[in-house]
Amino acid sequence: MLFMLIVKASKNSEGANLPNPELMEAMDKYNEELVKAGVRVMAKGLHPSSNGIRISFPKPGEKPVVTDGPFTESKELIAGFILIDVESREEAIEWAMRMPDPQGHGEGQIELRQVF
């Protein structure tokens, strides 16, 4: 079963602030554990939304609208993701619970979604 651990953006990640060395080390260790367990498929961080482009379809049948970032609703933005292949929903939750606070300072939030 494929699950995506979606790391939500924060003011820090949107400000292109890199995590402190301790958090980087903890995330590296977490990713090593995922690899050793054979469950990690992919893990990537994303640039801030200031480098992003949003394509929206406000009117059916009409040309899409292109909007350059940054986007203001940081609580709805994604800072990165990890794709894991596990045996069950419960195992996915266990792995998600082991992730260090991805933003540090109590700002981190992870959304766990199963992939079709």
Protein Blocks (a to p, Z undefined) as FASTA:
>chain_A
ZZdddddddfklmnopacdfklmmmmmmmmmmmmmnopafbdcddddfklpccdddfbgh
iacdddddddfblmlpcfbdcddddfbfklmmmmmmmpccfkggolaccdddddZZ
